[in-house]
Amino acid sequence: MGQPLGKETFANSGWRTALRKYMEMDERGCFNADPLDTTYEETLDQVATGRAVGVVQVASVLSEPRAAAPELPRPLREHLIQAVGVLG
């Protein structure tokens, strides 16, 4: 499983791919300018109004995206809720 002990390198690891994807998302504006200064309520509003793709939260908040965006088409709303559930 994996590379032999002592043969691991960052350049050949999955972390490099993950970091590259993260940096690409950042360059495309996928993250808030100051995510540590964004309230939970602001994240719900951003998702509900289409200004954010998703939010990472715990499963206990699954009903809140549904309530925050009742006008969204059901498949989109359910996708957002599932994404919150999977990530949370």
Rosetta constraint file for C-alpha pairs under 8 A:
AtomPair CA 3 CA 7 HARMONIC 6.07 0.50
AtomPair CA 3 CA 8 HARMONIC 5.98 0.50
AtomPair CA 4 CA 8 HARMONIC 7.28 0.50
AtomPair CA 8 CA 12 HARMONIC 7.58 0.50
AtomPair CA 8 CA 13 HARMONIC 7.54 0.50
AtomPair CA 9 CA 13 HARMONIC 6.36 0.50
AtomPair CA 10 CA 15 HARMONIC 6.98 0.50
AtomPair CA 10 CA 16 HARMONIC 6.48 0.50
AtomPair CA 11 CA 16 HARMONIC 6.18 0.50
AtomPair CA 12 CA 16 HARMONIC 7.20 0.50
AtomPair CA 13 CA 17 HARMONIC 7.39 0.50
AtomPair CA 14 CA 18 HARMONIC 6.20 0.50
AtomPair CA 15 CA 19 HARMONIC 5.95 0.50
AtomPair CA 16 CA 20 HARMONIC 6.10 0.50
AtomPair CA 17 CA 21 HARMONIC 6.24 0.50
AtomPair CA 18 CA 22 HARMONIC 6.13 0.50
AtomPair CA 19 CA 23 HARMONIC 6.10 0.50
AtomPair CA 20 CA 24 HARMONIC 6.20 0.50
AtomPair CA 21 CA 25 HARMONIC 6.20 0.50
AtomPair CA 22 CA 26 HARMONIC 6.22 0.50
AtomPair CA 23 CA 27 HARMONIC 6.15 0.50
AtomPair CA 24 CA 28 HARMONIC 6.26 0.50
AtomPair CA 25 CA 29 HARMONIC 6.45 0.50
AtomPair CA 25 CA 30 HARMONIC 5.32 0.50
AtomPair CA 25 CA 31 HARMONIC 7.49 0.50
AtomPair CA 26 CA 30 HARMONIC 5.47 0.50
AtomPair CA 26 CA 31 HARMONIC 5.91 0.50
AtomPair CA 30 CA 52 HARMONIC 7.54 0.50
AtomPair CA 30 CA 53 HARMONIC 7.86 0.50
AtomPair CA 31 CA 35 HARMONIC 7.08 0.50
AtomPair CA 32 CA 38 HARMONIC 7.90 0.50
AtomPair CA 34 CA 38 HARMONIC 6.97 0.50
AtomPair CA 38 CA 42 HARMONIC 6.23 0.50
AtomPair CA 38 CA 43 HARMONIC 6.86 0.50
AtomPair CA 39 CA 43 HARMONIC 6.44 0.50
AtomPair CA 40 CA 44 HARMONIC 6.49 0.50
AtomPair CA 41 CA 45 HARMONIC 6.30 0.50
AtomPair CA 42 CA 46 HARMONIC 6.09 0.50
AtomPair CA 43 CA 47 HARMONIC 6.27 0.50
AtomPair CA 43 CA 52 HARMONIC 7.67 0.50
AtomPair CA 43 CA 55 HARMONIC 6.51 0.50
AtomPair CA 44 CA 48 HARMONIC 6.01 0.50
AtomPair CA 44 CA 55 HARMONIC 7.56 0.50
AtomPair CA 44 CA 64 HARMONIC 7.71 0.50
AtomPair CA 44 CA 65 HARMONIC 6.25 0.50
AtomPair CA 44 CA 68 HARMONIC 6.63 0.50
AtomPair CA 45 CA 49 HARMONIC 6.02 0.50
AtomPair CA 45 CA 68 HARMONIC 6.92 0.50
AtomPair CA 46 CA 50 HARMONIC 6.08 0.50
AtomPair CA 46 CA 51 HARMONIC 4.76 0.50
AtomPair CA 46 CA 52 HARMONIC 5.11 0.50
AtomPair CA 47 CA 51 HARMONIC 5.92 0.50
AtomPair CA 47 CA 52 HARMONIC 4.68 0.50
AtomPair CA 47 CA 53 HARMONIC 6.02 0.50
AtomPair CA 47 CA 54 HARMONIC 5.87 0.50
AtomPair CA 47 CA 55 HARMONIC 7.31 0.50
AtomPair CA 47 CA 65 HARMONIC 7.70 0.50
AtomPair CA 48 CA 65 HARMONIC 6.96 0.50
AtomPair CA 48 CA 68 HARMONIC 5.82 0.50
AtomPair CA 48 CA 69 HARMONIC 4.71 0.50
AtomPair CA 48 CA 72 HARMONIC 7.77 0.50
AtomPair CA 49 CA 69 HARMONIC 7.47 0.50
AtomPair CA 53 CA 80 HARMONIC 7.83 0.50
AtomPair CA 54 CA 80 HARMONIC 6.49 0.50
AtomPair CA 54 CA 83 HARMONIC 7.09 0.50
AtomPair CA 54 CA 84 HARMONIC 6.88 0.50
AtomPair CA 55 CA 84 HARMONIC 6.18 0.50
AtomPair CA 56 CA 84 HARMONIC 5.80 0.50
AtomPair CA 56 CA 87 HARMONIC 5.58 0.50
AtomPair CA 56 CA 88 HARMONIC 5.48 0.50
AtomPair CA 57 CA 61 HARMONIC 7.03 0.50
AtomPair CA 57 CA 84 HARMONIC 6.10 0.50
AtomPair CA 57 CA 85 HARMONIC 7.52 0.50
AtomPair CA 57 CA 87 HARMONIC 6.82 0.50
AtomPair CA 57 CA 88 HARMONIC 4.35 0.50
AtomPair CA 58 CA 62 HARMONIC 7.93 0.50
AtomPair CA 58 CA 84 HARMONIC 7.46 0.50
AtomPair CA 58 CA 85 HARMONIC 6.88 0.50
AtomPair CA 58 CA 87 HARMONIC 7.61 0.50
AtomPair CA 58 CA 88 HARMONIC 3.87 0.50
AtomPair CA 59 CA 84 HARMONIC 7.17 0.50
AtomPair CA 59 CA 85 HARMONIC 5.10 0.50
AtomPair CA 59 CA 88 HARMONIC 5.42 0.50
AtomPair CA 61 CA 65 HARMONIC 7.66 0.50
AtomPair CA 62 CA 66 HARMONIC 7.23 0.50
AtomPair CA 62 CA 81 HARMONIC 5.99 0.50
AtomPair CA 62 CA 84 HARMONIC 6.91 0.50
AtomPair CA 62 CA 85 HARMONIC 6.56 0.50
AtomPair CA 63 CA 67 HARMONIC 6.31 0.50
AtomPair CA 63 CA 81 HARMONIC 7.90 0.50
AtomPair CA 64 CA 68 HARMONIC 5.96 0.50
AtomPair CA 65 CA 69 HARMONIC 6.13 0.50
AtomPair CA 65 CA 77 HARMONIC 7.74 0.50
AtomPair CA 65 CA 80 HARMONIC 7.55 0.50
AtomPair CA 65 CA 81 HARMONIC 6.39 0.50
AtomPair CA 66 CA 70 HARMONIC 5.92 0.50
AtomPair CA 66 CA 77 HARMONIC 6.58 0.50
AtomPair CA 66 CA 78 HARMONIC 7.77 0.50
AtomPair CA 66 CA 81 HARMONIC 6.98 0.50
AtomPair CA 69 CA 77 HARMONIC 7.19 0.50
AtomPair CA 70 CA 77 HARMONIC 7.81 0.50
AtomPair CA 72 CA 76 HARMONIC 6.57 0.50
AtomPair CA 72 CA 77 HARMONIC 5.72 0.50
AtomPair CA 73 CA 77 HARMONIC 6.12 0.50
AtomPair CA 74 CA 78 HARMONIC 5.84 0.50
AtomPair CA 75 CA 79 HARMONIC 6.02 0.50
AtomPair CA 76 CA 80 HARMONIC 6.24 0.50
AtomPair CA 77 CA 81 HARMONIC 6.24 0.50
AtomPair CA 78 CA 82 HARMONIC 6.03 0.50
AtomPair CA 79 CA 83 HARMONIC 6.06 0.50
AtomPair CA 80 CA 84 HARMONIC 6.20 0.50
AtomPair CA 81 CA 85 HARMONIC 6.18 0.50
AtomPair CA 82 CA 86 HARMONIC 6.03 0.50
AtomPair CA 83 CA 87 HARMONIC 6.01 0.50
AtomPair CA 84 CA 88 HARMONIC 5.60 0.50
